[in-house]
Amino acid sequence: MRERDREELVLLQEQLARMRGMLGAYSALFFRQITIWGVVSLLILALSGLSSGAPIGFLLTFVVPFAFLEAGYTFYYTVFARRHAEFIERSINARFGRTVLPAHLLESAYFYPPDAPKLSFLSFARLSGYGSVMTIGYTVAAALLWGAGLDEGLAQVAAGGLDPALLWAALIWTLGVTVYLLWHFLAKRDEKRLLAQLKASYPDALRSRSSARRSR
Protein backbone atom coordinates (compact mmCIF):
# COMPACT_ATOMS: atom_id res chain seq x y z
CA MET A 1 0.00 0.00 0.00
CA ARG A 2 1.37 3.40 -0.95
CA GLU A 3 2.06 6.00 1.71
CA ARG A 4 -0.71 8.25 0.39
CA ASP A 5 -3.18 5.35 0.55
CA ARG A 6 -2.15 4.67 4.17
CA GLU A 7 -2.69 8.32 5.06
CA GLU A 8 -6.14 8.32 3.44
CA LEU A 9 -7.00 5.12 5.30
CA VAL A 10 -6.01 6.70 8.61
CA LEU A 11 -8.18 9.72 7.85
CA LEU A 12 -11.12 7.45 7.04
CA GLN A 13 -10.61 5.52 10.28
CA GLU A 14 -10.56 8.75 12.27
CA GLN A 15 -13.72 9.98 10.56
CA LEU A 16 -15.40 6.62 11.16
CA ALA A 17 -14.55 6.78 14.87
CA ARG A 18 -16.04 10.28 14.98
CA MET A 19 -19.28 9.14 13.31
CA ARG A 20 -19.59 6.08 15.54
CA GLY A 21 -19.08 8.30 18.58
CA MET A 22 -21.70 10.74 17.27
CA LEU A 23 -24.15 7.89 16.67
CA GLY A 24 -23.71 6.56 20.20
CA ALA A 25 -23.99 9.99 21.80
CA TYR A 26 -27.16 11.01 19.96
CA SER A 27 -28.76 7.60 20.42
CA ALA A 28 -28.24 7.93 24.17
CA LEU A 29 -29.54 11.50 24.10
CA PHE A 30 -32.61 10.39 22.14
CA PHE A 31 -33.72 7.93 24.82
CA ARG A 32 -32.71 10.26 27.65
CA GLN A 33 -34.92 13.00 26.22
CA ILE A 34 -37.86 10.63 25.95
CA THR A 35 -37.39 9.61 29.59
CA ILE A 36 -37.09 13.21 30.79
CA TRP A 37 -40.19 14.37 28.90
CA GLY A 38 -42.08 11.32 30.15
CA VAL A 39 -41.26 12.24 33.75
CA VAL A 40 -42.18 15.88 33.12
CA SER A 41 -45.53 14.86 31.62
CA LEU A 42 -46.33 12.59 34.56
CA LEU A 43 -45.45 15.39 37.00
CA ILE A 44 -47.77 17.75 35.12
CA LEU A 45 -50.50 15.13 35.30
CA ALA A 46 -49.90 14.67 39.04
CA LEU A 47 -49.97 18.43 39.70
CA SER A 48 -53.16 18.66 37.70
CA GLY A 49 -54.77 16.15 40.05
CA LEU A 50 -53.71 18.22 43.07
CA SER A 51 -54.90 21.49 41.56
CA SER A 52 -58.55 22.35 41.94
CA GLY A 53 -58.82 25.18 39.42
CA ALA A 54 -55.67 25.89 37.41
CA PRO A 55 -55.59 24.16 34.00
CA ILE A 56 -52.15 22.62 34.61
CA GLY A 57 -52.93 19.37 32.81
CA PHE A 58 -53.84 21.30 29.68
CA LEU A 59 -50.12 22.05 29.27
CA LEU A 60 -49.70 18.47 28.08
CA THR A 61 -51.30 19.37 24.75
CA PHE A 62 -48.28 21.62 24.12
CA VAL A 63 -45.59 19.63 25.95
CA VAL A 64 -46.21 16.23 24.33
CA PRO A 65 -45.92 17.46 20.70
CA PHE A 66 -42.79 19.43 21.58
CA ALA A 67 -41.26 16.30 23.14
CA PHE A 68 -41.86 14.43 19.87
CA LEU A 69 -40.44 17.33 17.86
CA GLU A 70 -37.26 17.42 19.96
CA ALA A 71 -36.86 13.64 19.90
CA GLY A 72 -37.26 13.71 16.11
CA TYR A 73 -34.55 16.36 15.89
CA THR A 74 -32.17 14.20 17.93
CA PHE A 75 -32.97 11.13 15.82
CA TYR A 76 -32.24 13.31 12.78
CA TYR A 77 -28.58 13.32 13.83
CA THR A 78 -28.44 9.56 14.38
CA VAL A 79 -29.55 9.07 10.78
CA PHE A 80 -26.75 11.37 9.60
CA ALA A 81 -24.12 9.56 11.69
CA ARG A 82 -25.28 6.08 10.69
CA ARG A 83 -25.43 6.80 6.95
CA HIS A 84 -22.06 8.58 7.02
CA ALA A 85 -20.48 5.70 8.95
CA GLU A 86 -21.98 3.26 6.44
CA PHE A 87 -20.32 4.97 3.48
CA ILE A 88 -16.98 5.25 5.25
CA GLU A 89 -17.05 1.54 6.04
CA ARG A 90 -18.02 0.69 2.48
CA SER A 91 -15.21 2.91 1.20
CA ILE A 92 -12.67 1.16 3.43
CA ASN A 93 -14.03 -2.24 2.39
CA ALA A 94 -13.63 -1.28 -1.27
CA ARG A 95 -9.96 -0.52 -0.67
CA PHE A 96 -9.42 -3.99 0.76
CA GLY A 97 -11.63 -5.69 -1.81
CA ARG A 98 -13.61 -7.49 0.89
CA THR A 99 -15.82 -6.77 3.90
CA VAL A 100 -13.43 -5.98 6.75
CA LEU A 101 -15.89 -3.59 8.41
CA PRO A 102 -19.38 -5.20 8.54
CA ALA A 103 -21.01 -2.99 11.20
CA HIS A 104 -23.36 -1.26 8.74
CA LEU A 105 -24.51 -4.66 7.47
CA LEU A 106 -25.10 -5.91 11.00
CA GLU A 107 -27.10 -2.77 11.85
CA SER A 108 -29.27 -3.26 8.79
CA ALA A 109 -29.92 -6.89 9.75
CA TYR A 110 -30.49 -6.24 13.46
CA PHE A 111 -32.23 -2.85 13.59
CA TYR A 112 -33.77 -1.80 10.28
CA PRO A 113 -32.73 -1.36 6.62
CA PRO A 114 -31.59 2.28 6.32
CA ASP A 115 -33.21 2.80 2.91
CA ALA A 116 -36.67 1.60 4.02
CA PRO A 117 -39.38 4.19 4.87
CA LYS A 118 -39.42 5.05 8.56
CA LEU A 119 -40.96 7.31 11.18
CA SER A 120 -38.17 7.92 13.62
CA PHE A 121 -37.29 4.43 14.94
CA LEU A 122 -40.42 2.85 13.42
CA SER A 123 -39.41 1.05 10.23
CA PHE A 124 -42.14 0.07 7.81
CA ALA A 125 -39.86 -2.72 6.59
CA ARG A 126 -39.71 -4.22 10.09
CA LEU A 127 -42.86 -3.34 12.03
CA SER A 128 -42.34 -6.25 14.42
CA GLY A 129 -38.80 -5.11 15.24
CA TYR A 130 -38.04 -3.90 18.75
CA GLY A 131 -37.45 -0.32 17.64
CA SER A 132 -40.78 -0.19 15.83
CA VAL A 133 -42.68 -1.74 18.74
CA MET A 134 -41.08 0.65 21.23
CA THR A 135 -41.92 3.62 18.99
CA ILE A 136 -45.54 2.50 18.80
CA GLY A 137 -45.59 2.07 22.57
CA TYR A 138 -44.18 5.56 23.15
CA THR A 139 -46.73 6.98 20.73
CA VAL A 140 -49.67 5.31 22.47
CA ALA A 141 -48.46 6.53 25.87
CA ALA A 142 -47.98 10.05 24.51
CA ALA A 143 -51.45 10.00 22.93
CA LEU A 144 -52.98 9.05 26.29
CA LEU A 145 -51.14 11.90 28.02
CA TRP A 146 -52.14 14.35 25.31
CA GLY A 147 -55.74 13.14 25.53
CA ALA A 148 -55.73 13.71 29.29
CA GLY A 149 -54.54 17.27 28.69
CA LEU A 150 -57.19 17.85 26.07
CA ASP A 151 -59.87 16.45 28.36
CA GLU A 152 -58.92 18.93 31.06
CA GLY A 153 -58.84 21.74 28.52
CA LEU A 154 -62.36 20.94 27.36
CA ALA A 155 -63.56 20.81 30.97
CA GLN A 156 -61.92 24.17 31.72
CA VAL A 157 -63.44 25.76 28.63
CA ALA A 158 -66.88 24.47 29.61
CA ALA A 159 -66.41 25.88 33.11
CA GLY A 160 -65.27 29.24 31.76
CA GLY A 161 -61.76 28.91 33.20
CA LEU A 162 -59.92 28.67 29.87
CA ASP A 163 -60.05 30.75 26.73
CA PRO A 164 -61.30 28.59 23.80
CA ALA A 165 -58.62 30.21 21.64
CA LEU A 166 -55.99 28.31 23.65
CA LEU A 167 -57.75 25.07 22.83
CA TRP A 168 -57.58 25.88 19.14
CA ALA A 169 -53.93 26.87 19.52
CA ALA A 170 -53.16 23.49 21.08
CA LEU A 171 -54.91 21.65 18.26
CA ILE A 172 -53.13 23.66 15.56
CA TRP A 173 -49.77 23.18 17.30
CA THR A 174 -50.28 19.42 17.59
CA LEU A 175 -51.47 19.05 14.02
CA GLY A 176 -48.57 21.15 12.73
CA VAL A 177 -45.96 19.08 14.57
CA THR A 178 -47.59 15.82 13.45
CA VAL A 179 -47.76 16.84 9.79
CA TYR A 180 -44.17 18.10 9.82
CA LEU A 181 -42.78 14.91 11.37
CA LEU A 182 -44.71 12.74 8.89
CA TRP A 183 -43.51 14.87 5.97
CA HIS A 184 -39.90 14.96 7.19
CA PHE A 185 -39.46 11.24 7.76
CA LEU A 186 -41.51 9.97 4.81
CA ALA A 187 -40.34 12.47 2.19
CA LYS A 188 -36.70 12.06 3.40
CA ARG A 189 -35.63 15.24 1.60
CA ASP A 190 -32.69 15.89 3.93
CA GLU A 191 -31.60 12.25 3.86
CA LYS A 192 -31.77 12.17 0.06
CA ARG A 193 -29.53 15.25 -0.14
CA LEU A 194 -27.16 13.61 2.34
CA LEU A 195 -27.02 10.40 0.29
CA ALA A 196 -26.34 12.32 -2.90
CA GLN A 197 -23.41 14.08 -1.25
CA LEU A 198 -22.12 10.86 0.32
CA LYS A 199 -22.14 9.14 -3.07
CA ALA A 200 -20.20 12.05 -4.52
CA SER A 201 -17.74 12.13 -1.62
CA TYR A 202 -17.17 8.35 -1.44
CA PRO A 203 -17.47 7.06 -5.03
CA ASP A 204 -15.51 3.90 -4.21
CA ALA A 205 -18.14 2.98 -1.59
CA LEU A 206 -20.58 2.24 -4.39
CA ARG A 207 -18.31 -0.57 -5.57
CA SER A 208 -17.91 -2.20 -2.16
CA ARG A 209 -21.06 -4.31 -2.41
CA SER A 210 -20.02 -6.02 -5.62
CA SER A 211 -16.52 -6.55 -4.22
CA ALA A 212 -17.97 -8.12 -1.07
CA ARG A 213 -20.08 -10.49 -3.18
CA ARG A 214 -17.06 -11.61 -5.19
CA SER A 215 -15.05 -12.24 -2.03
CA ARG A 216 -17.80 -14.57 -0.73
Secondary structure, DSSP 8 states (H G I E B T S, - for coil): --HHHHHHHHHHHHHHHHHHHHHHHHHHHHHHHHHHHHHHHHHHHHHHHH-SSS--GGGHHHHHHHHHHHHHHHHHHHHHHHHHHHHHHHHHHHHHTS-S--HHHHHHHHT--TTS-EETTEETT-TTSHHHHHHHHHHHHHHHHHHHHHHHHHHHHHHTSS-HHHHHHHHHHHHHHHHHHHHHHHH-HHHHHHHHHHHHH-GGGGGHHHHHHHH-
